[in-house]
Every structure is written in structure tokens, then in C-alpha cells.
Amino acid sequence: MTLDFNSAMESAARSNLETSSTWKTDLKKKNPKKFADYQIAGTIDKMWLRKIVKALSMMSLMNTPEETKRLAAAKRLLKDKY
């Protein structure tokens, strides 16, 4: 049985999706507050969290309430060691 390129890519994408959903499910069970912060911040990468904090902190008076929540979530995630 030979696999063509498309089916190999589909199976790899499915396994990635299952892995990420498992990781998210585990985090949601272990620490729901941190999971919520990740959802609000929109990323888990430390470099991007720093950029979010820097950008939203420049003119905090002009932030919308949603941006203020995102800034607070990003600061909490950077404060925690993960």
C-alpha cells in the first residue's frame, strides 16, 4: 500500500490537530484560568506575548475594554513560568 502526498499531509494534519486539542483539554482540566488567559491573549508564544504587552502598553488610554483584557491576560501569562 502506497500513500500519496495528499493523504500523508491529511494524516499529519489530523495528528497535529489531535495533539493540540489534547494539550488544550489537559490544560483546561489542570488550570482553567490559564486556559482562559491563553484564549484571550490568542497565542502561547512568549515572544508574541511580549510584543502584545509592549504594543498595548504604549497608549493604554486608547485601548478598548477587549484590548485591556488581552493586555491583562498576556501580562499574567508572562508572569507565570510555563
JOSULTA-V854358 format. One record per residue. RES is the residue in one small letter. PSI is psi in degrees with one decimal (none if undefined). Layout:
res: {RES/RES}
psi: {PSI/PSI}
This chain:
res: {m/t/l/d/f/n/s/a/m/e/s/a/a/r/s/n/l/e/t/s/s/t/w/k/t/d/l/k/k/k/n/p/k/k/f/a/d/y/q/i/a/g/t/i/d/k/m/w/l/r/k/i/v/k/a/l/s/m/m/s/l/m/n/t/p/e/e/t/k/r/l/a/a/a/k/r/l/l/k/d/k/y}
psi: {125.2/144.8/134.3/170.1/-42.9/-43.8/-33.9/-41.6/-39.5/-42.4/-36.7/-41.0/-40.4/-42.3/-37.4/-43.0/-42.4/-40.5/-46.1/-37.8/-34.0/-42.3/-43.7/-39.4/-42.4/-44.0/-39.1/-37.1/-42.3/-45.0/83.8/-31.1/-42.0/-37.4/-42.8/-39.0/-41.7/-39.9/-40.4/-45.4/-32.5/0.2/161.7/-4.8/128.9/-37.5/-43.8/-32.7/-40.5/-40.2/-37.6/-46.7/-43.5/-45.9/-43.5/-15.2/-15.4/-51.2/72.4/-21.2/-24.4/-1.9/142.1/165.8/-34.9/-41.9/-34.5/-41.4/-40.3/-39.6/-45.0/-40.8/-42.4/-39.3/-41.0/-40.1/-36.9/-30.5/-38.5/147.0/126.4/none}
